[in-house]
Structure formats: C-alpha cells, structure tokens
Amino acid sequence: MFVSHENNRRVAIDSKSPKLRSNSSVSAIGNIISQLIVPNQQNGGKIAWRSVAAYASFSFAVSGPLIHYFYIWMDKLIPKKKESATFDGIKRVVFDRFIFAPPFILLFLYAVTMLEGSGHEAAIAKIKETFWPILKMNWQIWTVFQFINVNYVPLKFTCLLIRLMKLRSDIPSSKETVCFPQC
C-alpha cells in the first residue's frame, strides 16, 4: 500500500501521532530501566525524573521525526533493488552507521544533557567523555540489526522495530549510564 509524502509528513510531526507517543514512551521506559539497573549514587539511587523527561522529550520532538524522515530519504537515495540487493544493502548500512549515527549521537548527547539542565559546558564534557564508547557500542550492537532492518523490513515498520530493539538495548547500555540514541 502506497503512503503519500503528505501523510508521512503529518505522521512525523503530528503530536497525536502514535509513532511519536510510542517513541517517547519507549525512551522514558528505557531510561527508567537504566536508572534502576545502575542507580545514581549522587541522588541516593532515586529515579531522576528530569532525565526521564529529557529522554522522552528528545525522542518526541527530535529523534522521532528526524529518523522517520531519514529512512524515507535513505530509501529514495539508495533504493532497494533486487538485482543488486547485497551491494545496495551494504551501502544502506554503511550510510546509516557511518554517516547518520555519529552526528545523531552527538546531537543526542548534547540535547539530552541540556534538557537535563546541566548546561553547555557539561554537555561538551559529556560528549568528550562518552561519545566514542557509545558510538563503538552502537556499532557493535546495532549494525547487524540495522542491516536486516533497512534492507528487509518494509519502510512503514522500520521505526517500530527500532523502538522494540531500543528498549532491549537500553539495558546493557546502562553500564555506560546513557541509553542508546536510536529511533
């Protein structure tokens, strides 16, 4: 079934969109799970609700629409072709992992740290401290999944699968005290 570009635009930015709400909810739940697994000793192990709100807000306002449009754009830029499926599949994953993921993680780290109320200097320090370990972990955990997702899953289900995988991946990422930024 063909979905119009206008419908894609509306779904990506409509605040009532189930995609945006579920994306935000999964981020909030993943952040809570991470905080329960690795309690913050600075606040007595209590849930930092501002952090939960920061993750949910970022997912709702930034990552949901951004990733929605990224996959539509990538599908047009590097279409899935049956005659060159393997080569195009590798190109799609390389594009996702090496062109999109690094700046997205930078944006995520900076924006969430700012939303948590830590300020610009703390955001830069967080990036310097955690960017490379998070990017390496992101590549290790997400690359095989993304190969399957961007090459064999219909476009309308791509972000849904990422949300489900994201909830699962937030648990090991709590060891880095930051959830994986993804869809």
Order of alpha helices (4+ residues) and beta strands (2+ residues): alpha-alpha-alpha-alpha-alpha-alpha-alpha-alpha
